[in-house]
Each structure stands twice: as C-alpha cells, then as structure tokens.
C-alpha cells in the first residue's frame, strides 16, 4: 500500500507518520465504514418494520444508500476521498431532512442511530483530515436538528447534545489512540537507534581487537624474538620486519588478502625458518584457501610458534597441514612442558585473541590441547562447506 503523508491532528502541520501510526490510520480508515454499514444495516432492518407501506420506498432507499456507500468507502477510501466526503455529506443531509416526510424521530430510532454512527465515524473515516471530520459531523448533526425542527416545530436538546458528545468523544478517542501510536513509533525508533549504536560499538570493539591481535602478532612478537634470539644470523629479521611493515601499513592481516585465494601451504612453509626453532613441517600443498581463513591460520600458527619458543622448551615442534574432503586441518604440536589452558590469565591475549578468537571470526575453529608435562597441540580447522 502506498504510504501517504499524514497531517497531525494536534497541531495541523504536515508530517510523515511512523509505521505504527500509519498502520493504525489505514486500519481505522478501512474498518470504520464497515462498522457504520453494520450498525446502519442492523438498525435499518429492524426500523423498517415500524414504517407504514407509504414510507418504505424512501426508507429502503436511504438504508441501501447508506450501507452501500459505507461498503464502497471501505474498499476505495484512498482512491477518491473528496468524492466520498461529498457523498457522506449529501447522505447526512438526506437522512436528517427525511424527518419532514417520516416525522420527527425519537432518540433510539434507526434514523437517529444512522446520524449518530455517521457523526461518530467521520473522524476515523479520514483521520488525516480532522477539519473534514468536524465539518461532516456538524453537517450530520445540523441536518438532523433542522429536519427535527421542520417536522416538530422545535429542536430536541437531548438529541442534539447527545450527538455532539458522541462526536467529540470519538474525536478525543482518536487523538488518544494516535498519541499512543506515535509513542510506539518513538519507542521503535529509539530501540533501532540503540541497536545501531550497539552494532557500531561491537564493530569498533571487533576492529580494535583485530588490530591489537595484529600488533601482538607482528611487531610485538618480532621484538620479543629479537630480545630472546641467541643466534647471530639476522637474515630472518629483515623478512619478518618486511612482513610486519606490510601488515601494519595496510591495517589488515596482509596486503595479499585482496586475491581470490591464497596458498596456505606456502604461508606455513615460510614459518619453518622461525628463529630459535627447527620446525618439522609436513604440509600437503597446494592448500588454496580464502584469504581471511588463510591468514587467520597463518597468524595463529605464528603466535603458537612464539609460545613454543618462549615456554615449551621443545626446539623442534611438528607442523602438519592437509585438506581432506573439503576440511582443512592444520596442527602444531610439541613435546615440551605443556600447561593447563584453563589456568591462563585473562589478560594474556595470545591464546584467546590471536588463536581462538581470530579463527572463530574467520568461520573456523581452533582447539588447544595441553597438560603439564605432556606437551601441547594446537589444531586449526576450517570446512569449505
């Protein structure tokens, strides 16, 4: 359904209704005419029994016209609103002045009920046009009062005031319901703003963690290796510094991540020259993996090798990698001291961020198995499915 700009009942200034108010206005604009048709139809059918045969043609004509107009308005209310308003006003005049032919109608008669429901529903028929609602209610009540005066020679104060009170209560009720709908719209907008802010904060935290993990795995690890290196060969330092510089200046794991795929086997093989370790590599190549997953595994293995060098006491860890039926598995194991993974302090970022969290963010999994005196095995898995 086409959304229409809605005019505020309270201040009369044009504004766009929110989704809750818009659905409310559409629902009442469709349902109010059906309610009017039901009331007029039921009251009219029973009211016809009180008319003499000479009055039945006019009474039936009014009944059919009122119910037919209401049903048509429910179906096509948004197509020709001005035409329906005009027809509503004309019908109100006809109903009110018909008392000249039928005689004055008491409160509770079917013609009175027709005028009552028409003056009440005109506000919800066109809720975005409050002035039109007031005019149509005034026309209906005025025509009824004029017809009563022409038929009886006086005006019934009870009928006039009861019609006015009913119309004003209908208008006030519509104001309250629309106010509640606007409140719902404000709550929805506020919740959406909070959701967006929370998503932005989560994205920022994720980016911060990724950057800290990247810094931890590059410059911090390289500097630590320099401080603990006992060999005089510094050739590895130039290559490590070059890779670190590429990563840090690109603000992502590596500049090659723009490619369609990466040979993980080449990346893992480059780690066999890790300073201070003799890495026993058995990697089945090529292992073509998407860049995000490839570099998550690569940096995780690099961090794990740093831990082996610093803590394990095993100078020759084993590194394996293979692809079996679409499942990439990389495993690094040592026969060193081992440790209790559950006892690692929360502030240590190596296992939590550089290995587990990074691989989880890449859509895979990283598992650390270790125990004191039994060595350590770290396994990275990623499925192509």
C-alpha positions in Angstrom: 0.0 0.0 0.0 1.3 3.5 -0.9 2.3 5.5 2.2 0.6 8.8 2.5 1.9 11.9 4.3 -0.2 12.3 7.4 -1.4 15.6 8.8 -1.1 15.9 12.6 -4.4 16.2 14.4 -2.8 18.1 17.3 -1.0 20.9 15.5 -2.3 20.7 11.9 1.3 20.7 10.4 2.1 18.2 7.7 4.4 15.3 8.8 5.2 11.8 7.9 3.6 9.2 10.1 5.7 6.4 11.6 4.9 2.7 10.8 2.7 2.2 13.9 0.6 5.3 13.3 0.4 4.6 9.6 -0.9 1.0 10.1 -3.4 2.4 12.7 -4.7 5.0 10.3 -5.0 2.5 7.4 -6.8 0.0 9.7 -9.4 2.5 11.0 -10.0 4.0 7.6 -10.9 0.6 6.3 -12.8 -0.7 9.3 -14.8 2.3 10.3 -17.0 2.3 7.2 -17.7 -1.4 7.7 -18.7 -0.7 11.3 -21.0 2.0 10.1 -22.5 -0.3 7.4 -23.1 -3.0 10.1 -24.8 -0.6 12.5 -27.0 1.1 9.9 -27.9 -2.2 8.3 -29.0 -3.9 11.5 -30.8 -0.8 12.9 -32.4 -0.2 9.5 -33.7 -3.7 9.0 -35.5 -3.6 12.4 -36.5 0.0 11.8 -38.3 -0.7 8.6 -40.9 -2.7 10.5 -42.1 0.5 12.1 -42.8 2.3 8.8 -46.1 2.3 7.1 -46.1 1.0 3.5 -46.1 4.5 2.0 -42.8 5.3 3.7 -41.0 2.1 2.9 -39.6 3.1 -0.6 -37.8 6.2 0.8 -36.7 4.3 3.9 -35.3 1.4 1.9 -33.5 3.8 -0.5 -31.8 5.6 2.5 -30.9 2.2 4.0 -29.4 0.8 0.8 -27.6 4.1 0.0 -26.1 4.4 3.5 -24.8 0.8 3.7 -23.7 0.7 0.0 -21.7 4.0 0.5 -20.0 2.6 3.6 -19.0 -0.6 1.9 -17.7 1.2 -1.2 -15.7 3.6 1.0 -14.1 0.8 2.9 -12.9 -0.7 -0.4 -11.8 2.5 -2.2 -11.4 5.1 0.6 -7.9 6.1 -0.7 -8.9 6.4 -4.3 -11.4 9.3 -4.2 -11.5 10.7 -0.7 -13.2 14.0 -1.7 -15.9 12.2 -3.6 -16.7 10.0 -0.6 -16.7 13.0 1.7 -19.2 14.8 -0.6 -21.4 11.7 -0.8 -21.2 11.4 3.0 -22.3 15.0 3.5 -25.2 14.7 1.0 -26.4 11.4 2.6 -26.3 13.1 6.0 -28.5 15.9 4.8 -30.9 13.5 3.2 -31.2 11.4 6.4 -31.7 14.4 8.6 -34.3 16.1 6.4 -36.2 12.9 5.8 -37.9 13.6 9.1 -40.0 16.1 7.1 -41.5 13.0 5.4 -41.3 10.4 8.2 -42.0 12.8 11.1 -39.7 13.6 14.0 -37.5 10.7 15.0 -37.0 9.9 18.7 -33.7 9.2 20.3 -33.1 5.5 19.7 -34.8 5.3 16.3 -33.0 3.9 13.4 -32.6 7.2 11.6 -31.2 8.7 14.8 -28.8 5.7 15.1 -27.8 6.4 11.4 -27.0 10.0 12.1 -25.2 9.0 15.3 -22.9 6.5 13.7 -22.2 8.8 10.7 -21.2 11.7 13.0 -19.0 9.4 15.1 -17.2 7.5 12.3 -16.5 10.6 10.1 -13.4 11.3 12.3 -11.9 7.8 11.8 -13.0 7.6 8.2 -10.4 10.3 7.3 -8.2 10.5 10.4 -5.6 12.5 8.5 -8.2 15.2 7.8 -9.5 16.4 11.2 -11.2 19.5 9.8 -13.2 17.5 7.3 -14.3 15.3 10.2 -15.5 18.3 12.2 -17.4 19.6 9.1 -19.1 16.3 8.3 -20.1 15.8 12.0 -21.6 19.3 12.0 -23.4 18.7 8.7 -24.9 15.4 10.1 -26.0 16.9 13.4 -27.2 20.1 11.8 -29.3 18.3 9.2 -30.8 16.1 11.8 -31.7 19.1 14.0 -33.1 21.0 11.0 -35.2 18.1 10.0 -36.5 17.6 13.5 -37.4 21.3 13.7 -39.2 21.2 10.4 -41.2 18.2 11.4 -42.0 19.1 15.1 -41.6 22.8 15.1 -38.9 22.6 17.9 -35.5 21.3 18.5 -34.7 18.3 20.8 -31.9 19.5 23.1 -31.4 15.9 24.2 -30.7 14.5 20.8 -28.5 17.5 19.8 -26.3 17.3 22.9 -26.1 13.5 22.8 -24.9 13.7 19.2 -22.4 16.4 20.0 -21.0 14.5 22.9 -20.7 11.3 20.9 -18.9 13.1 18.1 -16.5 14.8 20.5 -15.7 11.6 22.3 -15.0 9.9 19.0 -12.5 12.7 18.1 -10.9 12.6 21.6 -10.6 8.9 21.4 -8.9 9.1 18.0 -6.4 11.7 19.4 -5.5 9.4 22.3 -5.1 6.3 20.1 -2.9 8.3 17.6 -0.8 9.6 20.5 -0.3 6.0 21.7 0.7 5.0 18.2 3.2 7.9 18.0 4.6 6.8 21.3 5.1 3.3 19.9 6.9 4.8 16.9 9.2 6.8 19.1 10.0 3.7 21.2 10.7 1.7 18.0 12.9 4.5 16.7 14.8 4.7 20.0 15.2 0.9 20.1 16.5 1.0 16.5 18.9 3.8 17.3 20.2 1.8 20.3 20.5 -1.3 18.2 22.5 0.6 15.6 24.7 2.2 18.2 25.3 -1.2 19.8 26.2 -2.7 16.5 28.6 0.1 15.8 30.2 -0.3 19.2 30.5 -4.1 18.6 32.1 -3.4 15.2 34.5 -1.0 16.8 35.4 -3.4 19.5 35.9 -6.1 16.9 38.2 -3.8 14.9 40.1 -2.8 18.0 40.6 -6.5 19.0 41.7 -7.4 15.4 44.2 -4.5 15.4 45.6 -5.4 18.8 45.9 -9.0 17.8 47.6 -7.9 14.6 50.0 -5.7 16.6 50.6 -8.5 19.0 51.4 -11.0 16.2 53.7 -8.7 14.2 55.8 -6.0 15.9 55.4 -7.2 19.5 56.3 -10.8 18.5 59.2 -9.7 16.3 60.7 -7.5 19.0 60.3 -10.3 21.5 62.1 -12.7 19.2 64.9 -10.1 18.8 65.3 -9.8 22.6 65.5 -13.6 23.1 67.4 -14.6 19.9 70.8 -16.2 20.7 71.9 -16.8 17.1 73.9 -14.2 15.2 72.1 -14.8 11.9 69.9 -11.8 11.4 68.6 -12.7 8.0 65.2 -13.7 9.4 64.8 -10.3 10.9 64.7 -8.5 7.6 62.0 -10.8 6.3 60.0 -10.6 9.5 60.2 -6.8 9.6 59.2 -6.5 6.0 56.1 -8.7 6.6 55.2 -6.7 9.8 55.5 -3.4 8.0 53.2 -4.6 5.2 50.6 -5.7 7.6 50.7 -2.6 9.8 50.6 -0.1 7.0 47.7 -2.0 5.3 45.7 -2.2 8.6 44.7 -5.8 7.7 46.4 -9.2 8.0 48.4 -8.8 4.7 48.1 -6.9 1.5 47.7 -10.1 -0.4 44.3 -10.6 1.1 42.6 -8.9 -1.9 43.3 -12.0 -4.1 40.7 -14.6 -4.7 42.6 -17.4 -2.9 45.9 -17.9 -1.0 48.1 -20.9 -0.9 48.2 -21.7 2.8 50.9 -24.3 2.2 53.3 -21.5 1.1 52.5 -19.4 4.2 53.0 -22.3 6.6 56.3 -23.3 4.9 57.6 -19.8 5.4 57.4 -20.4 9.1 59.9 -23.3 9.1 62.7 -20.7 9.4 61.3 -19.5 12.7 64.4 -18.2 14.7 65.4 -20.5 17.5 63.3 -23.4 16.3 63.6 -26.3 13.9 60.1 -26.7 12.6 59.4 -30.1 11.2 56.8 -29.3 8.5 54.7 -31.8 6.7 52.2 -29.7 4.7 50.4 -31.1 1.7 50.3 -28.4 -1.0 48.9 -26.5 -2.6 46.3 -25.6 0.0 44.2 -22.9 -1.7 42.1 -21.2 1.0 40.2 -17.9 1.0 42.4 -15.1 2.3 40.6 -14.4 5.5 40.8 -18.0 6.7 44.4 -18.5 5.4 45.8 -15.6 7.3 43.8 -16.4 10.4 45.6 -19.8 10.4 48.9 -18.3 9.4 49.0 -15.7 12.2 47.6 -18.3 14.7 50.5 -20.7 13.9 53.0 -17.9 14.1 51.7 -17.0 17.6 51.8 -20.6 18.6 55.4 -20.9 17.5 56.2 -17.9 19.6 54.7 -19.6 22.6 56.7 -22.8 21.8 59.9 -20.8 21.6 59.3 -19.0 24.8 57.6 -21.6 27.0 57.6 -25.1 25.7 61.3 -26.0 25.8 61.0 -28.1 22.6 63.2 -26.8 19.8 61.6 -29.0 17.1 57.8 -28.7 17.0 55.9 -30.5 14.3 53.7 -28.6 11.8 51.2 -30.5 9.6 48.6 -29.3 7.2 46.2 -31.1 4.8 42.9 -30.9 3.1 40.7 -33.9 3.4 37.3 -33.9 1.7 36.9 -30.1 1.9 38.1 -29.9 5.5 41.4 -28.0 6.1 43.2 -29.1 9.2 46.5 -27.5 10.4 48.1 -28.9 13.5 51.2 -27.7 15.5 52.4 -30.0 18.3 55.4 -30.0 20.6 56.7 -32.3 23.3 57.5 -29.6 25.7 56.5 -28.7 29.2 52.8 -28.3 28.5 50.4 -26.2 30.6 46.8 -26.0 31.8 44.8 -24.0 29.2 42.2 -23.2 31.9 44.8 -21.5 34.1 45.9 -18.9 31.5 45.3 -15.4 32.9 42.5 -13.4 31.2 44.9 -10.6 30.3 47.0 -12.9 28.1 45.9 -12.3 24.5 47.9 -15.0 22.7 45.5 -17.9 23.0 42.3 -16.0 23.4 42.6 -13.4 20.7 45.4 -14.4 18.3 44.5 -18.1 18.0 40.9 -18.8 19.1 39.0 -15.6 18.5 40.7 -14.9 15.2 39.9 -18.3 13.8 36.3 -18.1 15.1 35.9 -14.8 13.4 37.1 -16.4 10.1 34.4 -19.1 10.3 36.6 -21.9 11.6 37.7 -23.3 14.9 41.0 -23.5 16.9 41.5 -26.1 19.7 44.3 -26.1 22.2 45.1 -29.4 23.9 47.7 -29.4 26.6 48.6 -30.7 30.0 51.6 -30.1 32.3 54.4 -32.4 31.2 52.6 -33.8 28.1 53.3 -31.2 25.5 50.9 -29.0 23.6 48.9 -29.5 20.4 47.0 -26.6 18.6 44.7 -27.5 15.8 43.0 -25.2 13.3 40.1 -26.5 11.3 38.0 -24.9 8.6 35.4 -26.5 6.4 34.8 -25.4 2.8 31.1 -26.3 3.1 
